[in-house]
Amino acid sequence: MKKMELIAPCHFGLEAVLKKEIIDLGYDITESVDGRITFAGDADAVCRANICLRTAERILIKVGSFHAESFEELFQGVKSLPWEEFIPERGKFWVKKASSVKSKLFSPSDIQSIVKKAIVERMKQSYHTDWFKEDAESFPIRVFIMKDEVTVALDTTGDSLHKRGYRKLESKAPIAENLAAALIMLTPWHADRILVDPFCGSGTIPIEAAMMAANIAPGMNRHFTAESWTHIITPQNWADVRDEARDDIDTSVETDIQGYDLDPEMVDIARINAKKAGVENMIHFQARDIADLSHRKKYGFIITNPPYGERIGEQDELPALYKTIGARYKELDSWSMYLITGFEQAEKFIGKKADKNRKIYNGMIKTYFYQFMGPKPPKRNG
């Protein structure tokens, strides 16, 4: 099978988590930059990455890269790439997104327009025509320019990979599914340990944890743009990877995963979403206030995304809320707590300094992932 360079964008600050996932799938990393991991793979790798990666945003096929400081250099660089190897004569193609960082070319709309023109010129030469119907498969294109280095790629995914398909209903400030998965992966939690999310909203963190425990591939039940690119990736490629993923599922694994929310309606929504994800029997959801957080067992994990003042009127309530979080956590003396928040004074009101904290961008919002490490449980005999 033909080898390609594949690019997986991710949230800033989560590159190491995604790298480990890609390596665990059996692929070699060729480049790692802020918010983007490049790796080598074939057609199966495109399918496997889309279906199995939990923390990526999307999977792109790299068409090429080159240096450009002027629009003429951009035009000639794009025109020199082998577009006819990817896009058939009647393929519909457009530049879905262009981004530029620390580069002389910085206007996204101008970059998009010139890249499209350059591809048309290349295709005219390749297909010996002046007119393209563009009435067949879709080929969205993405362009990144970083310090005048241009990377041009085809988007195989379509809707972002965080859209697993189970979250039909959501809370007012939902955490993206791929970010929730990454946060869990940044902790030592595994399926035989207790996990509680006391601000579960529509259930994303508990659902992602349960899917990991049961080894359910996140992209099992959704469609991808490249499924129509049968000249590059065959339907058999997709079918084989889906069968492989299906064979790996084990919903019989015993778990103690709990999600609480103050709003009973949100708890109902979380249950519906868990059912769609196929993990409703692995999670206990309950309408419960953070002030009532307790657990009789030791060595559990709190992994949560509490409110942090993004909505009007919330800011004044945050000190009291985080004091309550701190008081309840203090009672769980052998537990670990991991929380993501944009509230700068979180540690102050929790009353404890985190053992670690990691800066992560949740969309455009700068947040911190505070990690309060509890003791490790004693090793079991036998």
N, C-alpha and C positions, 0 to 999 in steps of 0.2 A: 504493500500500500504506500502511496506517495506521502512523504513526510512534509509537514507544514510547520510554520511557527504560529503558535496560538497565543493570544493575549487575554488575560483574565483581569479586568479592573475590579477593585474592591474599595471598601471604606478606607480613608487615610488612617493609618495607625494599626491596620489589621493585616499588613502584608505577610508577616511571619506566620500567621495562622493559615492563610491561604496557601503559602508555599508548602507548609507541612501537608495540607490536604492533597495538593497536586503530586507531591513526592509519594505519598501513601497510595495514590492511584497508579503509581508506577512510571511517572513521566519526569524527564529531566528539565530543570529550570535553566533557561538560557540568559535571562535578565530579570532584575528586580529593581523597580524604581518606585517612588512614592505613588501609591494608589494603583499599581499595575504590575502584574507578574507575567512574564513571557516564558513559554515552555514549548518543547518539541513534541509533535504528535501526528497521528494519521487520522483518517476519517473516523475510525472507532473512538479516537481520543476526543473528537468534537462531540460525539454523542455522549461519551462517558462523562466528560467535564460538565456538559449541560445538565445531565440527569443526576449526577452524583455529588457535585461540589456544593457545599452548604454555605460558603462564605463569599463566593464570587458574585459580581453584579451581572456579568454576561460573558460570553465567549466569542472572541473575534479571531478571524483568520487574517494574519498579517499579509498584505499584498506586497508591501515594500517600505523602505525608509531611505531618506536622503537629506542632505543639508540644503536649506533654502533661506535666503535673506531678502529676496524680492519676489514679487508675484510672477515674474517671468521664470525665475528658478523653480518656483512652486509648480507652475504650469508644465514646464519641460520635465521636471522630476516625476510628476504624476503620469504624464503622457508616455514616459519611458517604461512604465510598469506593464506586466503582461495581463491586462484586464480580460482579454479574450479567453484566457485559461479558466476564468471564473464566471464571467457573465455571458450568457448566450445572447444571440442577436436580438431576440425579442424580450430579454430580461428587463424588468423595471428597476432602474437604479437611481439613487439620489443620495446626497450627503446629509445624513440624519443629524449629525452633530459635528462641530469643529471646536476645538479648544486650543488655547495658546497661552503658554507661560514663559515669561522672561525671553520673549522672541521679538524680532523686528516686525514680523507679520502678526497682527493681533486682532483684526476685525473678523469675527466668526462668519458674518454674512458674505464678505468678500472672499474669504478662504473657501467657503462652500461653493460659491458661484464659479470660481476659477477651477477648482478640483473637478466639478461636474463637466465644464467645458473641455478640460484636458482629457477626461475619460472618453467623452464623445468623439474627440479628434482621433484618439487611439483606436476606438471601435470602428470609426469610418474606414480607417486604413485596413484594419483586420478583416472586416466583413464586406468591404468594397461597396458601401452604400452611404448615401447622405441622409437617410431617414430611418429612424428607429421607432417602431410601433410601441415598444415598452408595455406590452399587454400580457406578458407571461409572469414568471416567478419574480418575487421582490428581492432586491439585493441592497439593503441599507448599508451605507458606508460611513465610517467614523474616521476623523482626522485628529491627530494629536500633534501639537508643535511644542517642543520643550527645548529652550536654548537654541533655537533655529534648526533643530533636528526634527524632521517631519516623519511621522509614522502614519500610514494609510492602511485601513483594515476593513474587512467585511463583517457585519454583525450577524452571527449565526443564530442568535437567541430570540430577538424580538422583545416582548415585554421582559423587563428585568427579572433576573433569576430569583429575586426575593419573592416574586409572585408565585408561590407554590401551587395555588389553586384552592387551598383549604380555607382561606380567610375571606369568606363572602361578606362577613359582618365585622366591623371593627370599632375600637374605642376612639375617643376624640384625639388622642395623641399616641397612636400605635407605634411600636418599635418595629422596624423592618425585620422580616424573618431571617435574612442572612446576617444582620447585625446581632440579633438574638442568639443565633447559632454560634457566631464567633465569640460572643461573651461567655457562653457556656464552655466553649473549647479553651478559653483562657483560664479556666479554673481546673482543679484536679477532680472535679465531680465525675463519677461514672455510675452506671445503672444500679449498682447495689447500695448506693448512698441516698439519703433523704435529700430531697430538693423542695424548697418552699419559695414561691413568689407571692409576697403579700400585696403586691400591686399588679395583679396579673392582667387587668383590662380584658382584651379579647382573647387572652390565653396564649400569646405567642411564645413566651419563654418556656412554660411547661410543655407546650405542644412540640416545640423544637427539641427539647430534652427527651421527650418520649419517643420521637422519631429516631433520634440518635440511639436510644436504648434498644429499640426494635430493629435498628439498621434499615429503616425505610429511606430510600433515596428521595431527596427533596423534589426532584423534577420528574418523578415517575408518572404523574397524571396530568401533564400539561403539554402544550404544543410548542414547537420551536420553528423559527423562520426557515432554517436550513433543511427542514424535512422535505421541502419542495425542490431542493438543489440535488436532484437525483444523479446528475452528471459528476458530482463531487462526492456525495455521501449517499449510499444506496438505502432504500427502505429496509434492507436486510441488516445493515449496520445498526440502525435504530432498534429494530426488533431484537437483535442479539443482545444489545446492551440492556434493554428493558427486561428481557427474560433473565439475564444474569442478575440484575438488581432485584427482581421479584423473588428469585431463588434465595437471596441473602436475607430476606425479611424473617424476623422471629418475634411475633407479638406475644409469645408465651412468657417472655422474660418478666420476672417479678420486679416491680418498681414501687417506690414510695415518693410520688411526685404530686405536689399539692399547689393549687392556685387559689388565692383569696382576692376578693375585691369588695369594697364597701357597697357597690351598686349591684343589687340582685339581677338587674337587667344585663349587666356586663357578664355576670356569671353564667346566665343562660346563653349568651352569645358565645362565650368561651367553650361551653359544652357542645354547641352546634359545630363550631370550628374544629374541635377535637374529633368529633364524629366524622367530619369530612376528611380529616387527616388519617383516619383509621386507628386512632389511639385513645378513643374515649374511655376504654376500660383500664387504661394505664394511669389516669390522672384523676385526683379527687378535687373538684372545684367546690368552693363554699363562699357564701356572702359573709364577710368577716372584716372587722375593723383592724387596722394595724395595732391598735391599743390592746387587742386581744390575742396578739401573736404569742404562741407558746407551743412547746412540743415536749412530750415526755421522754423521747429518745435523744441520745447524745450523737455528736459528730455529724450533724446535718449541715446543709448548705442553704443559705438565703441567696438567691440570684434574682435581682429585681431592677426595675426601671421606674423609680418613684417620680411623682410630679416634681418639676424643677422650675416652675414659674414662667412657662412659655405662654400661658393664657392669662388674659387680663384678670386682675384681682387675686391671682394665686400667690404672688410674691409675699404678701403680708402673712400668709398662712404657713410659709415654709419653715421658719424657725421652730415653731411648735411641733410641726410634723416630723422634722428631723430629730428633735429632742425625743419624741416618742419612739422613733426608729432606734435611736441609741439606747433608750431605757429597755426596750424589749430585747434587743440584741444582747445587752449585758446579762439578762436573765438566762440566755442560752449560752452558758459559759464555755461549752466545748465546741460550739458551732463556728463555721466560717461564713462571712458575709461579703458579697460582691454586688456593688450597685453602681449603675451608670447614671450620672446626673450632670446638669449644667449649672447647678447651684454652687457658687464659689465657696460658700461658707458651710458646706455639708459637714466636714470633719469637726468644725467648731461646735455645731449644735448636736452632732452625734455624740460628742464628748470623748472622742478617741481618734488618734491619728492612724490613718491606714498604713498597713505594712508596705503596700505598693500602690501607686496610682499611675494610670496610663491615659494619655491624651488620645481621644478618638473623636473624629468628626462624624456626628450623626446628621447627615445631610450637610447643611451649612452651619450647623450649631456645634460649637466647640464644647465637648463634654469630657468628663473624667470618669474612668472606671476605677472606683475605689475598691481595694482588695484587703479585707480584714481576715487574716489567716488564723483559724483555730488549730488546736493540736490534732495530730494525726491519730486515728483510732489504733488501738493495739492490734498487732498482727494476730490473726486467728491461728490456732493450732491445727495441724493436719491439713 
